[in-house]
Amino acid sequence: MVISADAIRGYVDLMVLSLLRSGPSYAYELAQRITAISGDDYAIKQTTLYSAVKRLESGGLVSSFPGVSPSGKPRTYYRTTDAGLAHFDLKVAEWRSTKSVVDRFIEGATP
């Protein structure tokens, strides 16, 4: 089942920050990695990804710098900042809490 863009919208920043923790990357490479890791259950649109990295950059959570891709093309690379790493940790905790609450409803827990 393919995950809808609406269902995952609030977690795109978390996915990008997660990937950038392992090192700098450029947008096309990030999109390819997101598709590969999701097992083709989610394919991010380029516009969604560019919006996410620009939002993260304007928030001081990632920084950009010019570089060259393995194919030799000039690219804009992104890397996490210290603030981005701290934000990632907060968003992971938020995700775990959110998942826990939703799971209770799915499993039919009673108060």
ZIZI-V963489 format. One record per backbone hydrogen bond with DSSP energy under -0.5 kcal/mol. CO is the residue of the C=O (numbers start at 1). NH is the residue of the N-H. Records with the same first field share a line. If there is no record, write none. Layout:
BEGIN
CO = NH  NH
END
This chain:
BEGIN
4 = 8
5 = 9
8 = 11
9 = 12
11 = 15
12 = 16
13 = 17
14 = 18
15 = 19
16 = 20
17 = 21
18 = 21
19 = 22
20 = 23  80
25 = 78
26 = 30
27 = 31
28 = 32
29 = 33
30 = 34
31 = 35
32 = 36
33 = 37
34 = 38
35 = 40
36 = 39
38 = 41
41 = 3
42 = 44
45 = 49
46 = 50
47 = 51
48 = 52
49 = 53
50 = 54
51 = 55
52 = 56
53 = 57
54 = 58
55 = 59
56 = 61  62
57 = 60
61 = 81
63 = 79
65 = 77
67 = 75
69 = 72
73 = 69
75 = 67  77
76 = 27
77 = 65
78 = 25
79 = 63
81 = 85
82 = 86
83 = 87
84 = 88
85 = 89
86 = 90
87 = 91
88 = 92
89 = 93
90 = 94
91 = 95
92 = 96
93 = 97
94 = 98
95 = 99
96 = 100
97 = 101
98 = 102
99 = 103
100 = 104
101 = 105
102 = 106
103 = 107
104 = 109
105 = 108
END
